[in-house]
Amino acid sequence: MGIQAAAGTANRLCFLEFAEHLTAVMPEPQLVETLVQQGLTLSATAGGELERSCWMVVHEHHHGVKPTEYDIREIDEELYLAVLEAARAAV
């Protein structure tokens, strides 16, 4: 095997290891629907702030507690986007 072929194989393996972590996992539809309903309910009482309300319910689901005022803990972004998209479609 030549030097170029070995380098190409090494690059391919590195890419495959990297890409393995990027595989999107679709959230469970029942979970999304439950969080959408919670987000819509919260949004109705929070002056229609749908994005914020969806973020808050996903945060509570992910961490088990409601977020504090300046909470910067990460949430499951794929789940948040799925909830927000479904909530927007439901409005």
Order of alpha helices (4+ residues) and beta strands (2+ residues): alpha-alpha-alpha-alpha
